[in-house]
């Protein structure tokens, strides 16, 4: 489904993008995640949306400013932040807002809004749509998709394992892309802890 959306976007016309990881299963935070000293919702949730955004934009963010709270899980066994919001600045001043919403009462969902100069693509719980304007009127077309695609979701991890076992295996996600993604996530957590804007330094 996200491949289908990626084919429809014009990266040079994007000025703002929203990507929300809506956990929808807060009870899971009270299991093994609550027992890990350095558990991070950035690495446990937000990373999926950050990865998706970087893949769609074919670009890496320059700066990040993060905010978070634990209001949804206060007075529970999960003492860390259960909600975080990250604002990323990409090249050409493209802005991206990502959230890790682990305390939500909602269906587990990856929500996406891509704002271009003359169009907007939306993937929400009610469906996926492409909004356009014509003769001062806004109209939309539904984007047919297969979401969630449970049949193929194991392909990425299997490809990663195969590439470790056999160097001739073509990687779906390169090692550099993985390192860059982790770098962005570590910078995001640093911003969350320090409460300030962080410049992301890549290897």
Secondary structure, DSSP 8 states (H G I E B T S, - for coil): -HHHHHHH--GGGEEEEEEEEE---GGGGGTGGGG-TT--HIIIIIHHHHHHHHHHHTS-EEEEEEEEE-GGGTTSS--S-SEEEEEEEEGGG-EEEEEEETT--S--EEEEEEEESSEEEEEETTEEEEEEEETTEEEEEE-----S-TTTTTHHHHHHHHHHH-TTS--SS-HHHHHHHHHHHHHHHHHHHHTS-EE----
